């Protein structure tokens, strides 16, 4: 018997309605219906409350249902991956701050090829983690290009413009202090736009 059927049988055995269960668990009636139809699954806390409410052991609720156990495993993996994603996002933000500071204070010489390479490797790692999340159903949100269709186009145009100014500045020996940071920033922006456009 599947998880949703067990939930429904447990509720009916206790002569409870979906509404009364929802009130006791502090969720909506639609959420209870979704659990019973296996359109979604309860979190661990709700699962424990359901187990107590229906007088069923967790073993009975979960036995022979791969959908629920897979869902719980995915949630565990998501919790373990989250700190890595957060760290990579913070590093990427830190790099962008370095670019801005270096642009206004070039005498500090914060930018160098090693820092830029580190940033690009971090972006690639973040991209692969995102693909991993999508592949295993850990992230159900629409893709960035679907949420913000304009972002990819305008991001590429702005990044290309910045890269062009950096290249022209380097060739013409104008604003030489800003040429390298602009080329790095423009190149990184184009690289990011490429990742967003090819995201699957």
N, C-alpha and C positions, 0 to 999 in steps of 0.2 A: 504494500500500500504506500502511496506517495505521501509526502509531507502535508500537502494541502488537504488531502482526504482525511488524514489523521487529525489535523486541526479541526476540520468540520465535524468529524465524528465525536471528538472530545468535547466540543462546544455543545453539540446536540445531546450528548450523554449527560451533560450537566444542566440541560434544559435552559441554555442561555441564548440570547439573541446576539447578533453581531454588534448591535448598538450597546448592549449592556457590557459586553467584553471590551468594546472600544472605550467606554467610560471608565472602566476599571484600569485599563492600561494607559489612559490619557492619550489615545490616538483617535483618528477618525474612523467611522464605520467603513468607509471605502478602503482604508488601510487593512482592516481585518478581512474584507472581501478579497483584496489583492493578495494577501497571504494565503487565503484558502484556495484561490485560483492559481497560485504560484506565479503571479505576475511580478511579485517582489517577495522578499523574505524579511523576517524580523531580525533585529540585532540581538546580540547575546542577552542583554538585560530583558528585552521583551520575551525572548524565548524562555528564560527562566520563570518569568511571571506567568506565561502561558502554561508551562509545565506544572506550576503550583495550582493555578486556577482550574485546570482540567484534571488534575490528579494523575498526570502521566509523567513517567520518567523521561529524561532527555534521550535516553537510549531508545525508548519506544517511539518518541517523536521523530528521531533522526534515522532510525534503522531503515536500510534499504532505499534511502532517498539520496541519490548522488547530487541532485540539484541544490539542496540545502547545504550539504557538507561542502560542496564546491564553492558556494557563496561565502560560507564562513572562512574557508581557506583564502579566498580572494581578498576578503576584508583584512585578514591577518597579513597577507603580502602587502596590501596597500599601506597598512600602518608601518610596516618595516621599510618601505620604499620612500615614504613621505619625507623623512629627515634628509635623505640623499638629494631628493628633488629640491627641497628648501635650501640646502647648502649650495647647490649649483645655481639656483636663482639669485641667492645673495652674492655669490662670486661674480655672476654676470652683471648685477647691479653695481657692485664695487668697481668692476672694470669700467663701466660707463662713467662712473663718478671720476675715476682716474683720468679718463679721456677729457672730460670737461675741465678738471683742475689743470691738467697739462696744457690745455688750449689757452687758458688764461694766465698760467704761470709756467711758461716753457722752460725757464731757468731751473726748475725743479727736476726736469728730465725723468719724469715718472714712467714714460712710455718707452718700451724697448721690444724687440722681436720676441723675447721669451715670454713677456707678459701677454702679448697679443696671441701667441701660440697657445698659451695656457687658457686664455679666454675662448679661443675657437674650439679647443678640445673639450672644454666645459660645455659649450653650446651643443657640440655633437653628442656628448654624453646625455645631456638633458633631452635632446631630440630622441635618442634611442630609448631612454626611459619612458618617454611619452608614447612611443610606438609599442613598447612592451605593455604599458598600461592598457592601451586600446586593444591590443591583440588578445589579452586575457580578460577583457571586460572589466578592468578596474576603474576605467574612466568612461562614463557614459555621456559626457558633455559633447555638444557638437564641436567639430574642428574649428580652430581659430579662423580659418578662411571662410567658414560657413557663418560664424557669428559676426565677423567684421569683413565683409567682402571688399571694402574700400582699402583696408589696411595694407594688403599685399601690394596693390598697385601704387598707392601714394608712398608707401615705405620704400619701394624700389626706386621710384622717381627721386625722392629726397636723398636717399643713400647714393644714387648715381650722381646726383648734382654735387653732393659733398665730395665724393670721390673725384669727380671731374675738377672741382676747384683745387683739391689737393694736388692732383697731377699737374694742372696748369701752373699752380704756384711753385711747384718743384722745378718745372722746366724753365719758367720765366724768372726764377729767383726772386719772386715777390712773396712776401709773407712766409719766408722759409721756415720760421719757427712754428707755423701752423700747418705746413704742408704734410708732414708725416702723420700727425694725429688725424688730420682730415682724411688722408688716404686710408688709414687704419679704420677709422669710424665708418667711412663710406663703404669700404670693403666688407666690414663686419655686418653693416646694415643690409647690403646686397646678399650676403651669405645667409642672413637670417630670413630675408624675404624668399630666398630660394628654398630654404627649409620649410617655411610656411606653405609655399605653393606645392611642394612635393609631399607634404604631410599626408599620411594614409591612416 
